[in-house]
């Protein structure tokens, strides 16, 4: 991993992440005053990197049966959760503190999942996934079920998803290989 200075554009240094030469997906977030990076790759594992001390935190998280293609982090009821998406057609939810899998994987996907985002909405922890089947799916973590039918509109794979609040509503923005941006609300 290479760390860059935003003001100068110069490299601040490199860190060996260990065990990974494959293409990676990553996210960064603050947790209890520390900057953590969660990343996954083709070796089917997730790792948590503490940027301040420059070291891995805990053991690799394993469970996916194919490459990890997307990862995000969210808060629910005071608990930090990692959500990973894979080419094994599953979503997996992990407890950041313990590194354990939270329940069974979310299944029911028709193809590889390439993008994932999370949001808390009306007391529910929502996961939105998108992938090679051109559709987005909204999941309720607690019931572990899909909310409604898949959101269709893209004509190619979905590679990016972002969530935000707008006038009290959850807004989903998706980016696709069909060269369009979808806005769902």
WOMOJO-V689822 format. One record per residue. N is the residue number from 1. RES is the residue in three letters. SS is DSSP state (@ for helix, = for strand, . for the rest). PSI is psi in degrees with one decimal (none if undefined). D_LAST is the distance of its C-alpha to the last C-alpha in Angstrom with 1 decimal. Layout:
BEGIN
<<N	RES	SS	PSI	D_LAST> <N	RES	SS	PSI	D_LAST>>
END
This chain:
BEGIN
<<1	UNK	.	138.3	36.5> <2	UNK	=	134.7	37.1> <3	UNK	=	130.0	36.2> <4	UNK	=	148.8	35.9> <5	UNK	.	120.0	36.6> <6	UNK	.	-34.1	33.8> <7	UNK	.	-42.6	36.4> <8	UNK	.	-20.0	39.1> <9	UNK	.	6.6	37.3> <10	UNK	.	152.0	40.1> <11	UNK	=	134.2	40.0> <12	UNK	=	-10.9	40.7> <13	UNK	=	170.2	41.8> <14	UNK	=	145.3	41.0> <15	UNK	.	137.1	40.7> <16	UNK	.	123.7	41.4> <17	UNK	.	-19.6	38.5> <18	UNK	.	129.8	40.9> <19	UNK	.	2.9	40.6> <20	UNK	.	119.0	38.0> <21	UNK	.	0.9	38.7> <22	UNK	.	167.1	35.7> <23	UNK	.	138.4	32.5> <24	UNK	=	157.2	30.3> <25	UNK	=	145.4	26.7> <26	UNK	=	161.4	26.4> <27	UNK	=	158.5	24.5> <28	UNK	=	147.8	26.1> <29	UNK	=	164.6	25.6> <30	UNK	=	134.3	27.8> <31	UNK	=	113.2	29.4> <32	UNK	.	45.9	32.2> <33	UNK	.	3.4	33.2> <34	UNK	=	146.6	33.3> <35	UNK	=	118.5	31.4> <36	UNK	=	145.2	30.7> <37	UNK	=	127.9	29.6> <38	UNK	=	128.8	28.5> <39	UNK	=	151.1	29.2> <40	UNK	=	163.1	29.6> <41	UNK	=	-168.9	31.4> <42	UNK	.	-12.9	33.2> <43	UNK	.	6.3	35.7> <44	UNK	.	18.8	33.1> <45	UNK	=	158.9	33.2> <46	UNK	=	146.3	31.2> <47	UNK	=	150.6	33.1> <48	UNK	=	124.3	32.6> <49	UNK	=	128.6	34.3> <50	UNK	=	111.0	35.4> <51	UNK	.	-35.7	35.4> <52	UNK	.	-46.1	37.8> <53	UNK	.	-5.4	40.5> <54	UNK	.	41.2	39.9> <55	UNK	=	157.6	40.0> <56	UNK	=	147.7	38.2> <57	UNK	.	112.7	37.2> <58	UNK	.	-171.8	38.3> <59	UNK	.	159.7	38.6> <60	UNK	.	145.4	36.3> <61	UNK	=	121.1	33.6> <62	UNK	=	152.3	34.2> <63	UNK	.	-30.7	32.9> <64	UNK	.	148.2	31.0> <65	UNK	.	-2.9	33.1> <66	UNK	.	180.0	31.9> <67	UNK	.	145.7	30.7> <68	UNK	=	127.0	27.9> <69	UNK	=	-12.9	25.3> <70	UNK	=	150.3	22.6> <71	UNK	=	145.2	22.8> <72	UNK	=	169.2	20.8> <73	UNK	=	142.0	21.8> <74	UNK	=	167.8	20.3> <75	UNK	=	135.7	21.8> <76	UNK	=	120.9	21.8> <77	UNK	.	43.6	24.4> <78	UNK	.	2.8	26.5> <79	UNK	=	133.6	26.7> <80	UNK	=	126.0	25.8> <81	UNK	=	139.4	24.4> <82	UNK	=	133.4	24.4> <83	UNK	=	122.2	22.2> <84	UNK	=	147.1	23.8> <85	UNK	=	144.5	22.9> <86	UNK	=	166.2	25.7> <87	UNK	.	-0.4	27.2> <88	UNK	.	11.6	28.5> <89	UNK	.	28.1	25.2> <90	UNK	.	160.0	24.6> <91	UNK	=	139.0	22.7> <92	UNK	=	141.1	25.0> <93	UNK	=	130.2	24.6> <94	UNK	=	144.3	27.5> <95	UNK	=	122.0	28.9> <96	UNK	.	-43.0	29.6> <97	UNK	.	-49.4	32.7> <98	UNK	.	-19.2	34.5> <99	UNK	.	15.9	33.2> <100	UNK	.	153.9	32.9> <101	UNK	=	133.3	30.4> <102	UNK	.	90.0	28.4> <103	UNK	.	-174.4	28.9> <104	UNK	.	155.8	28.7> <105	UNK	.	150.3	26.5> <106	UNK	=	124.4	23.2> <107	UNK	.	-178.1	24.1> <108	UNK	.	16.7	23.0> <109	UNK	.	144.7	21.9> <110	UNK	.	-14.2	23.4> <111	UNK	.	-176.5	24.1> <112	UNK	.	141.7	24.3> <113	UNK	=	126.8	21.3> <114	UNK	=	-12.5	21.0> <115	UNK	=	146.7	18.1> <116	UNK	=	144.1	16.8> <117	UNK	=	159.0	14.9> <118	UNK	=	155.6	14.9> <119	UNK	=	151.1	13.6> <120	UNK	=	126.7	14.9> <121	UNK	=	121.1	12.6> <122	UNK	.	43.5	14.6> <123	UNK	.	0.3	17.6> <124	UNK	=	145.0	16.4> <125	UNK	=	110.6	16.7> <126	UNK	=	140.0	13.9> <127	UNK	=	130.6	14.8> <128	UNK	=	127.5	12.7> <129	UNK	=	154.3	15.2> <130	UNK	=	158.2	15.8> <131	UNK	=	-151.2	19.2> <132	UNK	.	-20.0	21.8> <133	UNK	.	7.1	20.5> <134	UNK	.	5.3	17.7> <135	UNK	=	157.7	15.0> <136	UNK	=	146.7	12.6> <137	UNK	=	139.6	13.2> <138	UNK	=	125.1	12.0> <139	UNK	=	144.8	15.2> <140	UNK	=	118.2	16.5> <141	UNK	.	-45.3	19.5> <142	UNK	.	-44.0	21.7> <143	UNK	.	-12.6	21.7> <144	UNK	.	39.1	21.5> <145	UNK	=	159.2	19.5> <146	UNK	=	140.7	16.5> <147	UNK	.	104.4	13.7> <148	UNK	.	-170.8	13.4> <149	UNK	.	158.7	14.2> <150	UNK	.	146.6	13.6> <151	UNK	=	114.3	10.8> <152	UNK	=	146.5	13.1> <153	UNK	.	-29.0	13.4> <154	UNK	.	153.4	15.4> <155	UNK	.	5.3	19.2> <156	UNK	.	176.9	20.5> <157	UNK	.	144.2	20.1> <158	UNK	=	122.1	17.1> <159	UNK	=	-9.3	18.8> <160	UNK	=	139.3	16.3> <161	UNK	=	136.8	13.2> <162	UNK	=	148.8	12.2> <163	UNK	=	144.1	10.1> <164	UNK	=	171.3	10.1> <165	UNK	=	135.7	9.7> <166	UNK	=	115.5	9.0> <167	UNK	.	43.5	10.7> <168	UNK	.	1.1	10.6> <169	UNK	=	149.3	7.0> <170	UNK	=	130.1	6.3> <171	UNK	=	129.0	4.9> <172	UNK	=	130.8	6.4> <173	UNK	=	131.6	8.9> <174	UNK	=	147.2	11.6> <175	UNK	=	140.7	15.1> <176	UNK	=	159.9	17.4> <177	UNK	.	-12.2	21.0> <178	UNK	.	7.7	20.3> <179	UNK	.	30.0	20.0> <180	UNK	.	158.5	16.4> <181	UNK	=	125.9	13.4> <182	UNK	=	140.0	10.1> <183	UNK	=	122.0	6.8> <184	UNK	=	126.2	3.8> <185	UNK	.	none	0.0>>
END
